[in-house]
Structure formats: structure tokens, C-alpha cells
């Protein structure tokens, strides 16, 4: 059986960078979770999808990304190819200067595969946080990651979410709070999120997300920045060559076993 700690060490730079993406997902949420929000007056609404109605809401986003991790005063840049479709379809390839990708993750609601070509291994199993944390220092919720990287805000992982909204100048503030005390604040401009702050049950800030738009009329941000509450780490994702389309199938989010690659079940 593979030694997961040694696996992480052998890919320290790449895996560490990818691992910080999971900071988007505190706390955990399962793929496909539907969140019921209780508004003032007792009206409920479903917020599984984004608060925006952009063309990419039901489409597939494909793009290259310049990703930069900053931690302990050092920056770790790398390039990735991404394909995303809400609520929780994800394909991520970390790209070397030349040669094949160093790390390939393909996830759908039914299955997740992680291919590490240099080891000749492919790990397969359900797309759960428990399986992901075997490769990453922290667990990561696929749905939260996909929602943020497509310019939306993730749902709180509970039902009966209370919310209120108010405006300051042209900015709409939407506050959501779960029965446990977990909460988040979303600031929106032109019906698009520009900042999100996630807080824990005690009201302490866990992380924040900022969305930057080059085109004021565009729906998908060109840049997304995630910052930890204590300022010890941040993640910047800048898109290029973005394509938004309605795919005929979802085969890109399934990874077949290449010849000569050993499959290792995660169950």
C-alpha cells in the first residue's frame, strides 16, 4: 500500500501549492448539497447555484490559469489547465515547462481519479474529503472549489440558513448564518460577487475571497484571490484563454487508466 506521507513529500512543491486550494472549502460540504435559506418573513429559496445568472452558470468553463501561492514570505507560481462545471465537476492539470502534466485530478459527483504519471499510479474512489486528504494536507470540498473558481460563492453546509440583505451605496451585502453559527458575508456589485468572507461558529474569520473583473459586464472574474484570516497564506488565480460552452458530454471529467499505469483503489 502506498505511503501517503512519502507521496506528499515527493511532490512537495506541486502538491503543497494544490493543497492550499482546499482553503477555499472550510468547512466541508458534500457535492450536490441543497441549501435552504430562511428569509425575513419566512420565505425560503434554494441557493444551490450562483447568485448570478451568467452564461457560464450551466456551461463548462475551460481555461489556463496562472496560480501563485504566497506563504511564509515566499511565492510559489505555477501553471494549470482547468475545466469546471457546476456544481462539482473538476479537472485540474498541473503543467510543467515541457512534457506531460505532473498531476491530474478529475472529479465528478460519482468518482474521483488522481493520476501521478511519474509514479505510474492512478488513485480512484469517491470524491470525498477523506479521500482527498490522503494527498493534501487539508480536506477539500469539490463543490466549494468549483463554485468559487466559476465566480460564485459556495453554500454553507447546513439547512435552514437565515439571511438578511442591505445596501451600502451600490454594493449589496448578503449575510447568511447557519444554525450552528457558521456564517458568511457576500458583497455584490452589478449582481456579481466582489468579496466573500467566511466565519466560523464563534464569528472568527476563516478566509476571504476577492473577485476581480476586467470587463465590468463580464460574469467570470479574470482574477480570484483567497486570503487566510491570519494573513499567513494567500492564493491568486488569474485566468487566460477562457472558453465557456455547453458540452455535449462530460467525458473530460472522467479519467481512463492509461496503459502501464497501476490503479490503486481509495475505498
MINUSE-990113 format. One record per residue (C-alpha): residue in one letter; x, y negated, z negated. Coordinates in nm, 4 decimals, always signed. Layout:
% MINUSE-990113
SITE guti        u        v        w
SITE    A        X        Y        Z
...
***
This chain:
% MINUSE-990113
SITE guti        u        v        w
SITE    X  +0.0000  +0.0000  +0.0000
SITE    X  +0.1303  -0.3465  +0.0858
SITE    X  +0.2774  -0.5599  -0.1902
SITE    X  +0.0732  -0.8770  -0.1651
SITE    X  +0.3118  -1.0913  -0.3698
SITE    X  +0.6001  -0.9952  -0.1423
SITE    X  +0.3833  -1.0629  +0.1605
SITE    X  +0.3155  -1.4147  +0.0409
SITE    X  +0.6829  -1.4765  -0.0301
SITE    X  +0.7933  -1.3528  +0.3113
SITE    X  +0.5653  -1.6083  +0.4749
SITE    X  +0.6079  -1.8724  +0.2077
SITE    X  +0.6187  -2.1857  +0.4180
SITE    X  +0.3351  -2.0908  +0.6527
SITE    X  +0.1135  -1.9191  +0.4001
SITE    X  +0.1616  -2.1931  +0.1431
SITE    X  +0.0514  -2.4508  +0.3951
SITE    X  -0.2526  -2.2480  +0.4916
SITE    X  -0.3267  -2.1755  +0.1292
SITE    X  -0.3740  -2.5403  +0.0473
SITE    X  -0.6698  -2.5410  +0.2812
SITE    X  -0.8573  -2.3493  +0.0178
SITE    X  -0.8530  -2.6596  -0.1977
SITE    X  -1.1488  -2.7616  +0.0126
SITE    X  -1.3613  -2.4925  -0.1388
SITE    X  -1.3689  -2.5270  -0.5184
SITE    X  -1.5930  -2.3774  -0.6444
SITE    X  -1.6680  -2.0610  -0.4482
SITE    X  -1.9701  -2.0316  -0.2218
SITE    X  -2.0868  -1.7349  -0.0192
SITE    X  -2.1323  -1.7589  +0.3551
SITE    X  -2.4863  -1.8349  +0.4575
SITE    X  -2.5933  -1.9697  +0.1175
SITE    X  -2.9023  -2.1842  +0.1497
SITE    X  -2.9197  -2.4710  -0.0950
SITE    X  -3.2481  -2.6110  -0.2224
SITE    X  -3.2359  -2.9719  -0.3273
SITE    X  -3.4980  -3.1231  -0.5570
SITE    X  -3.5546  -3.4863  -0.4677
SITE    X  -3.7232  -3.7581  -0.6671
SITE    X  -4.0954  -3.6866  -0.6532
SITE    X  -4.0459  -3.3108  -0.6332
SITE    X  -3.9839  -3.2893  -0.2582
SITE    X  -3.7387  -3.0197  -0.1584
SITE    X  -3.5235  -2.9977  +0.1515
SITE    X  -3.2786  -2.7452  +0.2930
SITE    X  -2.9219  -2.8686  +0.3376
SITE    X  -2.7511  -2.5621  +0.4780
SITE    X  -2.6438  -2.7657  +0.7799
SITE    X  -2.4773  -3.1032  +0.8020
SITE    X  -2.6408  -3.4310  +0.7089
SITE    X  -2.5506  -3.5455  +1.0611
SITE    X  -2.7175  -3.4401  +1.3834
SITE    X  -2.4168  -3.4421  +1.6163
SITE    X  -2.3918  -3.2298  +1.9294
SITE    X  -2.1442  -3.0020  +1.7548
SITE    X  -2.3887  -2.9016  +1.4811
SITE    X  -2.4939  -2.5875  +1.6712
SITE    X  -2.1965  -2.5725  +1.9047
SITE    X  -1.8469  -2.4341  +1.8835
SITE    X  -1.5568  -2.6693  +1.8148
SITE    X  -1.2204  -2.5772  +1.9661
SITE    X  -0.9139  -2.7940  +1.9112
SITE    X  -0.5458  -2.8163  +1.8410
SITE    X  -0.4551  -2.9668  +1.5065
SITE    X  -0.1517  -3.1345  +1.3563
SITE    X  -0.1634  -3.0343  +0.9925
SITE    X  +0.0519  -3.1894  +0.7231
SITE    X  +0.0734  -3.0732  +0.3637
SITE    X  +0.2233  -3.3126  +0.1093
SITE    X  +0.3152  -3.1743  -0.2311
SITE    X  +0.5838  -3.2464  -0.4909
SITE    X  +0.7068  -3.5347  -0.2783
SITE    X  +0.7710  -3.3172  +0.0283
SITE    X  +0.5787  -3.2848  +0.3551
SITE    X  +0.5222  -2.9624  +0.5498
SITE    X  +0.3966  -3.0241  +0.9052
SITE    X  +0.2837  -2.7519  +1.1428
SITE    X  +0.0531  -2.6997  +1.4393
SITE    X  -0.2530  -2.4798  +1.4607
SITE    X  -0.5190  -2.3808  +1.7096
SITE    X  -0.8687  -2.3803  +1.5613
SITE    X  -1.2111  -2.2580  +1.6671
SITE    X  -1.5058  -2.3251  +1.4361
SITE    X  -1.8782  -2.2718  +1.4417
SITE    X  -2.1155  -2.3392  +1.1554
SITE    X  -2.1921  -2.2054  +0.9108
SITE    X  -1.8902  -1.9766  +0.8674
SITE    X  -1.7213  -1.8734  +1.1909
SITE    X  -1.3498  -1.9495  +1.1919
SITE    X  -1.0422  -1.8650  +1.3945
SITE    X  -0.7083  -2.0136  +1.2964
SITE    X  -0.3722  -1.9506  +1.4594
SITE    X  -0.0527  -2.0992  +1.3197
SITE    X  +0.1642  -2.1840  +1.6209
SITE    X  +0.5434  -2.1530  +1.6337
SITE    X  +0.7580  -2.3605  +1.8691
SITE    X  +0.7793  -2.0615  +2.1036
SITE    X  +0.6421  -1.7085  +2.1016
SITE    X  +0.3269  -1.5563  +1.9596
SITE    X  +0.1320  -1.7054  +1.6656
SITE    X  +0.2828  -1.6406  +1.3222
SITE    X  -0.0527  -1.5844  +1.1544
SITE    X  -0.4019  -1.5275  +1.2961
SITE    X  -0.7207  -1.5383  +1.0896
SITE    X  -1.0558  -1.4531  +1.2495
SITE    X  -1.3705  -1.4578  +1.0369
SITE    X  -1.7425  -1.4131  +1.0961
SITE    X  -2.0231  -1.3557  +0.8442
SITE    X  -1.9710  -0.9803  +0.8807
SITE    X  -1.5933  -0.9343  +0.8947
SITE    X  -1.2557  -1.0949  +0.8495
SITE    X  -0.9292  -0.9911  +1.0150
SITE    X  -0.5841  -1.1265  +0.9370
SITE    X  -0.3060  -1.0426  +1.1828
SITE    X  +0.0611  -1.0859  +1.0966
SITE    X  +0.2485  -0.9877  +1.4165
SITE    X  +0.5998  -0.9875  +1.2697
SITE    X  +0.4944  -0.7186  +1.0216
SITE    X  +0.2917  -0.5226  +1.2755
SITE    X  -0.0078  -0.5305  +1.0405
SITE    X  -0.3737  -0.6285  +1.0609
SITE    X  -0.5826  -0.6541  +0.7454
SITE    X  -0.9585  -0.6107  +0.7796
SITE    X  -1.2537  -0.6426  +0.5446
SITE    X  -1.5464  -0.8579  +0.4385
SITE    X  -1.4890  -1.2385  +0.4424
SITE    X  -1.4890  -1.2707  +0.0643
SITE    X  -1.2854  -1.4930  -0.1647
SITE    X  -1.1481  -1.1853  -0.3404
SITE    X  -1.0001  -1.0587  -0.0137
SITE    X  -0.8608  -1.3962  +0.0840
SITE    X  -0.6852  -1.4455  -0.2482
SITE    X  -0.4721  -1.1391  -0.1745
SITE    X  -0.2975  -1.3544  +0.0849
SITE    X  -0.3485  -1.7031  -0.0542
SITE    X  -0.2638  -1.8449  -0.3973
SITE    X  -0.6269  -1.9587  -0.4382
SITE    X  -0.9595  -1.8180  -0.3189
SITE    X  -1.1205  -1.9968  -0.0256
SITE    X  -1.4819  -2.0154  +0.0783
SITE    X  -1.5025  -1.9867  +0.4568
SITE    X  -1.8289  -2.1798  +0.4753
SITE    X  -1.6928  -2.4810  +0.2855
SITE    X  -1.3848  -2.4901  +0.5060
SITE    X  -1.5844  -2.4718  +0.8296
SITE    X  -1.8305  -2.7402  +0.7188
SITE    X  -1.5559  -2.9868  +0.6248
SITE    X  -1.3460  -2.9234  +0.9354
SITE    X  -1.6505  -2.9873  +1.1552
SITE    X  -1.7121  -3.3250  +0.9952
SITE    X  -1.9768  -3.2256  +0.7416
SITE    X  -1.9949  -3.1763  +0.3663
SITE    X  -2.0233  -2.8343  +0.2025
SITE    X  -2.3199  -2.7331  -0.0080
SITE    X  -2.2994  -2.6863  -0.3816
SITE    X  -2.3059  -2.3111  -0.4542
SITE    X  -2.6323  -2.3171  -0.6509
SITE    X  -3.0037  -2.3651  -0.6001
SITE    X  -3.2350  -2.6368  -0.7307
SITE    X  -2.9893  -2.9173  -0.6627
SITE    X  -3.1111  -3.2569  -0.7845
SITE    X  -3.0148  -3.5600  -0.5804
SITE    X  -3.0622  -3.9299  -0.5506
SITE    X  -2.9547  -4.1823  -0.2915
SITE    X  -2.8862  -4.5544  -0.2842
SITE    X  -2.7173  -4.8071  -0.0581
SITE    X  -2.4309  -5.0471  -0.1151
SITE    X  -2.4091  -5.2804  +0.1824
SITE    X  -2.4171  -5.0488  +0.4865
SITE    X  -2.2919  -4.7402  +0.3011
SITE    X  -2.5389  -4.4734  +0.1913
SITE    X  -2.4460  -4.2909  -0.1299
SITE    X  -2.5919  -3.9444  -0.1774
SITE    X  -2.5386  -3.7898  -0.5205
SITE    X  -2.6036  -3.4201  -0.5783
SITE    X  -2.5952  -3.2315  -0.9070
SITE    X  -2.6389  -2.8601  -0.9776
SITE    X  -2.7995  -2.7173  -1.2927
SITE    X  -2.4511  -2.6162  -1.4136
SITE    X  -2.3336  -2.9787  -1.3998
SITE    X  -2.1252  -2.9314  -1.0854
SITE    X  -2.1734  -3.2355  -0.8619
SITE    X  -2.0587  -3.4212  -0.5546
SITE    X  -2.0999  -3.7673  -0.4068
SITE    X  -2.1145  -3.8248  -0.0311
SITE    X  -2.0698  -4.1696  +0.1173
SITE    X  -2.2139  -4.2086  +0.4655
SITE    X  -2.1932  -4.4754  +0.7322
SITE    X  -2.3854  -4.4611  +1.0621
SITE    X  -2.5296  -4.1276  +0.9455
SITE    X  -2.1828  -3.9721  +0.9224
SITE    X  -1.9883  -3.8793  +0.6075
SITE    X  -1.6875  -4.1018  +0.5451
SITE    X  -1.5951  -3.9721  +0.1988
SITE    X  -1.6906  -3.6880  -0.0323
SITE    X  -1.5961  -3.6412  -0.3967
SITE    X  -1.6451  -3.3026  -0.5689
SITE    X  -1.6622  -3.2915  -0.9500
SITE    X  -1.6634  -3.0020  -1.1958
SITE    X  -1.9231  -2.9232  -1.4627
SITE    X  -1.7636  -3.1729  -1.7048
SITE    X  -1.7699  -3.4539  -1.4491
SITE    X  -1.3975  -3.4389  -1.3716
SITE    X  -1.2996  -3.4948  -1.0088
SITE    X  -1.1686  -3.1819  -0.8396
SITE    X  -1.0857  -3.3187  -0.4963
SITE    X  -1.1922  -3.5763  -0.2399
SITE    X  -1.2314  -3.5645  +0.1382
SITE    X  -1.1983  -3.8620  +0.3725
SITE    X  -1.3240  -3.8579  +0.7331
SITE    X  -1.1775  -4.0976  +0.9917
SITE    X  -1.3413  -4.1677  +1.3294
SITE    X  -1.1592  -4.3240  +1.6237
SITE    X  -1.4875  -4.3573  +1.8126
SITE    X  -1.7496  -4.5246  +1.5887
SITE    X  -2.0185  -4.3478  +1.7905
SITE    X  -1.8478  -4.0099  +1.7737
SITE    X  -1.9665  -3.7320  +1.5457
SITE    X  -1.6488  -3.5310  +1.4914
SITE    X  -1.3752  -3.7083  +1.2919
SITE    X  -1.0340  -3.7288  +1.4509
SITE    X  -0.8661  -3.7018  +1.1119
SITE    X  -0.9676  -3.5406  +0.7828
SITE    X  -0.7689  -3.5906  +0.4611
SITE    X  -0.8197  -3.3862  +0.1449
SITE    X  -0.6601  -3.5021  -0.1805
SITE    X  -0.6431  -3.3251  -0.5155
SITE    X  -0.7763  -3.5202  -0.8114
SITE    X  -0.4351  -3.5430  -0.9803
SITE    X  -0.2608  -3.6600  -0.6642
SITE    X  -0.0178  -3.3677  -0.6633
SITE    X  -0.1120  -3.2459  -0.3150
SITE    X  -0.2901  -3.3608  -0.0031
SITE    X  -0.3807  -3.2109  +0.3320
SITE    X  -0.4155  -3.4032  +0.6578
SITE    X  -0.5748  -3.2502  +0.9697
SITE    X  -0.5574  -3.4510  +1.2932
SITE    X  -0.7361  -3.3131  +1.5987
SITE    X  -0.6396  -3.3279  +1.9646
SITE    X  -0.7814  -3.1708  +2.2821
SITE    X  -1.1200  -3.1253  +2.1173
SITE    X  -1.3874  -2.9319  +2.3045
SITE    X  -1.7452  -2.8887  +2.1860
SITE    X  -1.9595  -2.6346  +2.3667
SITE    X  -2.2331  -2.3820  +2.3129
SITE    X  -2.0592  -2.0480  +2.3602
SITE    X  -2.2213  -1.7578  +2.5410
SITE    X  -2.0875  -1.5193  +2.2765
SITE    X  -1.8882  -1.5240  +1.9542
SITE    X  -1.6186  -1.2746  +2.0509
SITE    X  -1.3413  -1.5239  +1.9740
SITE    X  -1.4219  -1.4817  +1.6047
SITE    X  -1.3563  -1.1075  +1.6210
SITE    X  -1.0033  -0.9744  +1.6422
SITE    X  -0.9351  -0.6388  +1.8083
SITE    X  -0.6444  -0.4286  +1.6878
SITE    X  -0.3501  -0.4738  +1.9267
SITE    X  -0.1536  -0.1719  +2.0414
SITE    X  +0.1136  -0.0713  +1.7925
SITE    X  -0.0471  -0.2644  +1.5054
SITE    X  -0.1381  -0.0840  +1.1843
SITE    X  -0.4834  -0.1592  +1.0410
SITE    X  -0.4990  -0.1908  +0.6632
SITE    X  -0.8492  -0.1989  +0.5064
SITE    X  -0.9060  -0.4546  +0.2357
SITE    X  -1.2005  -0.2727  +0.0780
***
